Amino acid sequence: MPKRNQKGEVELTSVAGNALHGFHNADGSTNFVINDGSTYTGYNHRSGAINGVITTSRAATRHPNGSQYVILQADGVGYTPVG
């Protein structure tokens, strides 16, 4: 079961894409690799994490390259996936 914040949103942990991390972090949150929309494509990163592109809009859940859009939480303590 993924780790969730007080609002019920899935919590994400940003990881570097240069090592194997797997899908879940040790604290139960979901790992993701931040990209700019051109570096990595598709939902899954080769490290086992998901590819994430930072956005400020909740208009779409996926970047055109297949990455998951993510939003920085209002308190600045993590990210949540859009959708």
Helices and strands as residue ranges (DSSP letters): E 12-14, E 30-34, E 50-54, E 68-72, E 79-81
